[in-house]
């Protein structure tokens, strides 16, 4: 039995389905940890497959490949190198489990199945996995490890059971996606489990973007008294070594770390960068196309793209119509220059004229209305998609959550694209992020050091510029009011009465609720985007399109 132990926390960026690539990352992390003297290298939940694998694990050929790779990794541990503790799906007796596997001395020496399967918000694990029993401690070099998988830490029962069964260190494998305030929530829950069991706790998370989810890493170690012993970095892959000693009161990590609070705006910006970067790179796009209008949404989208991918992978296009102001053309050019990106100017007046002429007889006797406005937006969509088809770049949609909520966007127009980086970002947060980015280049960004847009782009009244003198607030409440109402209706899932009771005009709240419901069909056809809130459109909020519920009337 040992009284000293070196545990390596390996937060890697896996790609779902890329078993070979993920295995290479695991081996590289193990090699780095071995050189540093690690006894055990701990990875995140389903590190072999990436998380969440969704229905991919229901494919038999995929699971066969996973089993082959796990066997090969187990053999890697037969050379007196460090053991591995990693997540992988496992089939047993015709059932599929979310498992943690201990690989040591050339074999799989222990298997633990996830007990609490999340089935809320973005999680659908009960659809594919079977819950395992409460697990027993696992022996590694004479040390009893209490292994938990993500949700197992969120309730007292699994850790309490392990403690009662003699566990000495709690080890939690995680695939925990980012949202506002999530890091603090994780640490509070971990502190609760430590307080209940008086055992140290090792928390290992993955990092990287996976479709709409983004994982922030930020693995950590808590001591038996709830003290923070170690904090791994946010947003980047890392292999962190922690030294442990066994004393009279049990195992203690000998490190001492101080919690570094991450600015909320900085965290959101990092999430948007990483989510976009991984979506583009993991899906093999050479770069992105951005319709640069001179407004703040497209300017911020372009800035995030440059910070994530580099200016050489961002191609901007200004598509003026007869209603586009000279100021907007000037602002788009200024943003492109500040970001160092290519900007093409392709006017859409001739396309508008062609569509209007083509539809003239069909529209005879009808006054012009939003139909003609939407022709402009769709002309821009056609232009961007044509460029995408020709050059392979992905169109980056630039709409924000406020617009997506109430349907203030044109289907097959500004809603077209392969990814929407601001999809879960309210307009008021767009303004705040733009000011934040103008203060300097964030960590992990590869864009310019200075401001990325003129101040006037942030301060001028927002406008779609689809008709003379148009302003967003002609159709919508002021964004401060709109966003506050939407947070109540969407994120808090409050009714009209409850939101009105917060001090808002009832008629306005009823109107926003009706717009929110009426735009569901648009949101179903919108591109995916980075999730940063507790309730994003898509995986979180699943309302029916056909829906006659009328709240508050």
N, C-alpha and C positions, 0 to 999 in steps of 0.2 A: 504494500500500500504506500502511495506517495504522499508527501506533505507539501509538495510544490507542483505547480501546474502552469503552463503557458497556453492560454486560449486565444486564438486568432478570430477576430470578427471580420468576415469577408462579405462586404456589401457589393455585389456585382450587378451589372446591368444586363440581364438576360433578354433574349428575344423569343417571344412565344413561338414554339414550333421548331426553332433552330437548335435542335438537340446537340448537333456537332459543335456549333459555335458556342453554346452555353457550356458544354463540356470543356472546350478549350479554355474558356474563362475560369472555370473551376480549377483546372489543372494549373493554370498560370498563377492563380491566387495561392494554391497549395504550395507551388514551388517557391513563391516569395515568402510564404509563412515558414516553410521548412528551413530556408536559409537563415531566417531570424530565430529559429529554435522553437517553433510552436509544437505543442503536443497534440492539439486538436484544432482543426479549422472548421468554423461554424458558418454555414451559408443560410440563405433565406428560404422561405416557403416555396416549394415547387421550383427550386433553382434549376433543375435539369430541364424542365419544359418551359419555364417562364410562367408568370402569373398575371392574369387568370387565363388558363388554357381553354376554357369554355368547352365546347363539344369536341374539340380535337382529341381529348382523352377517350372519347367513345369509339375512336377508330382503332381497330385491332392492330393494324400494321404499325401505327404510331406507338402504341403501347409496347409492341414487340421490340421496337427500336429503343425505347426508353429502358426496357429491361436489359438489353444487350449493353447499353452504355453504363448502366449502374454496375453490372458485373465487371466491366472493364475498369471502372473507377475503384471498385473494391480491390481488384488485383493490384492497383497502384499503391495501396497501403501496405503491401506485403514486404516492402523493402526497408522496414524500420523507420519509415517516414511518419509524418503526423497522421492521425486519424482524421476522418471527415464526418461531419454531421450535416446532412443536407436534405432538402425536400424533394420528393418525387411522387408521382401517382403510382399506386400499387394495386394490382388486381389479386384478389384472394377469394377462393370459393365462389366465383362468379360475381363478386361484388368489387366495386371500385372505391379506393380509399385515397384520401389526401394524407400522405405519410411523411414521416421523418425517418431517415435511415442512418444508422451509425455504421460506418465502414472502418474496419480496423484489422490489422494483421492479415490482409488479403481476403477478407470476407465481410459479408453483411452480418454484424454481430448483434444488432438490435433493430427492431422496427416498431415505430409508434404511430398509431393512427389518430388523426384529428378527431376530437370528441364533439366540440361545439361547431357546427357548420353554419356560417352566416347566410341568411336568406332575406336580406333587406338591402335597401339602397342600391349599390352597384354590385352586390354579391348575389349569386345564384347557386351556391355550392350544393344545396340539397337536390338540385336538379340532376347532378351528375355523380356526387359522392355519397357514400354511406357513412354515417357517423360511427366512429370507433368507440370502444369502451374507455372508461377512465383508465389512464395508463399508469404503469408501475415504474419506479425508478430504473434507470439503465446504468449498468456498471461500465465505467471506462477507467482502466488502470487503477482500480480500487476505489474510485470516486463515484458516488451515486448521483447521477444527473437526472433531474426531473424535467423531462422534455415536454414542451407545450408548443402548439402550432397556432399562432396568431389569435383567433377568437377564443381559444382556450384560456387566454390570460384575462379576458374581459369579464369573467365571472369568477367568484371565489372557489367554486367546487373543484375544478381540476387541480389548481395549485394546492388547495387544502388536502386533497387526497394524496398527492405526491409527498407533501410534508409529513403526513401521518404514516406514509409507507417508508419513510427514511431518506428521502431525497436530501442532498446536501447543497446543491446549486440548482436553481431554476434556469433553464435555457429555453428561450422562446424564438422560434423561426417564424418570420413574418413576410407577408406580402401586403403591406399596409399602405394604401394610396394616400396621397396628400389631399388635404382640403384646409381651408382657413382654420387655424387653431388646432389642427390635428396633432402636432408634435407635443403640445402641452397636454392634450387629452391622453396620449399614450403614456407620458411620464407620470401623470396623476394616477392612472390605472396601475402602472407598474409599482408605484409607491404604495398603493393600497394593498397589492398582493404581497409585497415585501413586509408591510406592517402586519399583515395577517399571519404570515408564515415565519417571519424572522429569518428568511433565507435570502442570500444574494441572488440577483437576477441579471441574466445576460439577454439582451434584446437585439436581434439581428434583423435588419430590414433590407429589402432590395432597393435599387435606385434605377431610374430611367422611365421613359415613356412607353406606354402600351395602348395604342389607339387613343381613347379619351382619358384614360387614367395616366397619372404621373406619380412616380414613387420618389420620395425625397431622401431615402437612406436614413441618416441621422441615428444610427445604431448607438446603443448605450449600455452601461453597466451600473446597476445600483447595488450598494452594499447592504448588509443585513439590517442596518439601522435606517435605511432609506436615503443614505448619502449617495450623491452621484460620484462614482469612481472613474468613469470613462465616458467620453462623448465623441463619437465618430463624426466626420464632416457631413454636412448636408449636400445633396445634389450631385455628388461625384462618387465614383467607385473608389473603394479603399480597402486595405487589409490592415486592421488595427490589432496590435498585440497587447494582451493584458496579462500581467503577472499575478499569480495567486499563491497564497500560503495558507496552510491549515494550522490553526491555533487551538487554544482551549475552547473557544466559542464557535469553532467551525471554520469554514473557508472564507477568506477575505481577499478581495482584489486590492493589491498594494498601491494602486494608482489613486490620484485625487484630481478630478477635473472640476472646473467651474462651468456652470451652465451659461452658454452664450445665447442670449435672447435674439432671435432673428426678427428684424423689422417686418411687419406684416406685408407692406407693399413690396419689399425686397423679396420675400418668400413667394408672393404671387408672380412677380416678374421672373424669378428663377424657374418656377413651375411652367410658365408659358414658354420660356426659351427651351427648356429640356423636352417638354412635350412636343413642341414643333420640330426640334432637331431630330429627335428619335423617330417621329412619324415620317419625316422626309427621308432620312438616311436608311432606316430599317425597311422602308418600302421601295428603295432604289430610285428615288427621283433625283435628277441632277440639280434641281433648284426649284425656286418658286416664282410665280408671276403674281404681281400685286397691282390692282387697279388703283392708281394714286390719284385721288380726287382733289387734293388740297385741304381735305378735312382731317380732323384729329384721329378718327378711327383708322383710316388707311395709313396715316403717317405712323401711328403707333404700331400697327401690324407690320409695316415695312421695317421699322426700327427693331422690333423683336426678331424678325427674320434675319436681318443683318447681324444682330448680336448672336443669334443661334447658329447661322450657317456661313456667314461671311458675305461681304458685298458682292463678290463675284458670282454668287449663287442666287442673287435676288435681281429680278428683271421687273422694273416698274413701267407701267403704261398709263399715260394721261389720255383720257378719251372725252374731249370736250364736245358739248352740244351747243346749240344756239343760246341756251340758258346758262351755260357755264360762265361765271364771272371772270374778268381779267385777273382779279385778285386770287381766285382759286388756281388758275393756271400758273401764276407767279409763285404761289405757295407750294404747289406740287414740285415745281422746278427747284425751289429752295430746299425742300426736304430731300429730294434726290441728290442734290449737291452735298448737303451736310452728311448724308449717309454714304456717299461715294458710289451710288448705284447707277446702272444704266436706266435712262428714262426715254421712252419713245412716246411720241405724240401722234395719236391716230384719231382723227375727228370722226364722229358718228352721224353728222348731219345728213350725209348722203344715204346712209342706212335707214335713218328715220324717214327721209323722204320716200325711199323705195317702199318701205312698209306702209306708209300712209297712202301712197298712190295705189298700192296693191289692194288695200282694204277700203279704198274710197267708195266704191259702189256698194259694198256690203254695209258700210257705216252710213250710207246716205240717209239724211233726215235726223241724224243723231248728233247731239252736241258733243264737243270734245270734253273729256273727263280724265279720270286717272288711267284709263286705257292708253291714251297717248303718252302719258307720263311713264307708264310701265314699258312702252315700246322703247323708250330711251334706255331704261335699265337693262332690258333684254338685248338691245343692240350691243351694249357693253359686254353683257355675258357672252354673246356669240363671238365677239371679238377676242375676248380672253380665252375662251375655249378653243377657238381656231389656232391661236398662238400656242396653246398648250398641246394640241394635237400635232402641230408642226414641229415643235422643238422639244417636247417631252417634259417641260416644266409643269409642276403642279400649280393650279390656280389656288391662291390663298384668299378665301373669303374674309371680308373685313368687318362684318356686322357684329354688334355687341349684344349682350343679354337683354338689355332694355328693349331694343328693337325686336329681337327674337321673341320676347315675351308677348308683345302686343301685335305682332305681325307687320311691323313697320319696315317691310322689306318686300322685294319683288321676287316671286317664285320664278325660277329660270333666268333671273336677272342678277341682282347683287347677292342672291342666295346661292348662286352656282359656285362650284369650287370643290376641291378635294379635301380641304381642312379649313377650320375656322378658329383661328387662334384666340379670338376674343369672345367666343360663343358663350362662355360662362362668366363674362366680366361686364358688370353694369356700367352704364355711361359715366356715372359719377366716378367710378373707379378708373375708367379710361382716362379721364382728366387727371386724376391723381397719379396714375402710372406715367403719364406723359410728362408731368412736372418732375416726378422722381427720376425718370430717365434723362431729362435735360440737365440734371444736376451732375451727372457723370456716368462713366461706363461701369456697369455692375460687375461684380466678380463672376467669373466663368463666361463672360461675354467677349466676343471678338470684334465688336463694332468700334466706331470712333470714340475717342475719349470725351469729346465735348458734347454740346447740345445736338439733338437730332432733328429738331423742328423749330421754326420760329415761334416765339411766344404767341403771336397773333393766331396761329393755327389752333392753339388751345383756348384762347379767350373769345374768338369770334363766335357769333350765334350759329349753332349747327344747322345745316341745310342740305337737303338732297339735291337742290338746284335742278328740279324737273319742271319748274315753271317760274315765271318772273316773280321775284320778291319772296320766294318760298322760305319758310323757317320751320324747323321741326316742331316748335311750340305752337304753330298754327293747328297742328293735329294732335298734339300730346300735351299733358301737363308739364311744367318745368321738371327737368330730370331729377332734381333733388326730391321732389314730391313723388314723381313716378317711381323712382327706385325704392323709396321707402314703402310705398304701397305694394310694390311687387315683392319685396322681401317678406312682407307679411303674408301675402297670398301664396307665394311659391315656396319660400324656404321654411316659413313657419306653418304653412298650410292652414292659415286662418280663414274664417269666413268673412263675408262682407261686413256683418255686424261688428265683429271683433276688430277689423281694421278701421272701420269708421270710428269706433270707440277710442282709437288712438289719436283722434283729433283731425281726421280727414273728412272732406266733403263726401257725403254719402253717394250723391249722384256720380261724382268722379270715380269713387271706388267701384260702384256698380258698372260703370262704363269700362274701366280697366279690366274688371273680371270678365266681362263679356268679350272684350278684345282678346284676352288671354285664352279663353276657351275657343274662340273662333279661329285662332292662329295655329291650333294643334296640327292641322293637316299640313301647314307649311313647315313646321318644325320637324315633322316626320320625314320630310324630303330634304332637309338641310344637311350640310356636311357635318362630320364629327368635329369635335373641338375639345380643347384641354379643360378638364374638370378641376375647378379650384374652390367650389362652394360645397356646402353640405347637401345641396339639392340642385343638381344640374339637369338641364333638359336632356333626355336620352335614357341613360341607364338608371337614373334616380327616379325621375318623375314620369310615370307611365299613365297618362290620362287617355281615355278613349277619344277617338276623333268624332264619332257619332255619339252625342251626349246632350241630353235635354235638361240636365239639372240647371236650375236657375237660382242661384244663391242670393238671398236678400231681397227678392221681389215678392 
